[in-house]
Amino acid sequence: MNTINRLFEKEEAQRIVDELNSDPEDDWTYDAVHDPKGTGYSRIEVYNEDGEFVATF
């Protein structure tokens, strides 16, 4: 897994999260966190199978 933090365009972050969450073999979950004001970029948070935060990328 790439652990280097990076910011994404909102649409790109959502596309990546949707793709990652669609894998039925993956028990981890991914969440796109968007700038609340809509003026910046988004990041992706990763949670393990127990719902514990693991990383941001």
FILODREN-869093 format. One line per 4 residues: their letters; for each residue z, x, y of C-alpha. Coordinates in Angstrom, 2 decimals, decimal comma, padded with zeros to 5 digits, always signed. Each point is the difference from the previous one (the first is absolute). Layout:
% FILODREN-869093
a = Z:X:Y ~ ...
//
This chain:
% FILODREN-869093
mnti = +000,00:+000,00:+000,00 ~ -000,82:+001,21:+003,46 ~ +003,34:+000,22:+001,82 ~ -001,33:+001,08:+003,38
nrlf = +000,70:-002,73:+002,55 ~ -003,05:-001,46:+001,64 ~ -000,75:-002,94:+002,24 ~ -002,74:-002,49:-000,85
ekee = -001,97:-002,63:+001,85 ~ +001,58:-003,39:-000,77 ~ -002,94:-001,22:-002,09 ~ -000,20:+003,24:-001,99
aqri = +003,74:-000,06:-000,76 ~ -000,20:-003,60:-001,17 ~ -003,04:+000,74:-002,19 ~ +001,77:+002,95:-001,65
vdel = +003,20:-002,00:-000,58 ~ -001,93:-002,92:-001,49 ~ -001,83:+002,37:-002,35 ~ +003,17:+001,82:-001,08
nsdp = +001,95:-003,23:-000,55 ~ -002,81:-001,49:-002,12 ~ +000,51:+002,51:-002,85 ~ +001,83:-001,92:-002,78
eddw = +001,12:+003,28:-001,60 ~ +001,79:+001,19:+003,14 ~ +003,58:-001,28:+000,37 ~ +000,35:+001,54:+003,45
tyda = -000,74:-002,01:+003,14 ~ -001,68:+001,02:+003,23 ~ +000,46:-001,54:+003,43 ~ -002,08:+000,47:+003,14
vhdp = +002,27:+000,28:+003,02 ~ -001,92:-000,72:+003,19 ~ +000,91:+000,81:+003,57 ~ +001,81:-003,18:+001,14
kgtg = -001,72:+000,06:+003,40 ~ -003,43:+000,42:-001,57 ~ -000,78:+002,97:+002,20 ~ +000,37:+002,77:-002,57
ysri = -000,59:+000,83:-003,59 ~ +001,50:-000,92:-003,35 ~ +001,77:+001,88:-002,75 ~ +000,42:-000,74:-003,70
evyn = +003,43:-000,17:-001,61 ~ +000,49:+000,53:-003,73 ~ +002,71:-001,65:-002,12 ~ +000,81:+000,75:-003,64
edge = +000,36:-002,54:-002,81 ~ +003,58:-000,72:+001,11 ~ -001,08:-000,79:+003,55 ~ +001,48:+003,21:+001,37
fvat = -001,81:+001,75:+002,83 ~ -001,70:+003,19:-001,21 ~ -002,32:+001,28:+002,71 ~ -002,29:-000,72:+002,92
f = -003,60:+001,09:+000,12
//
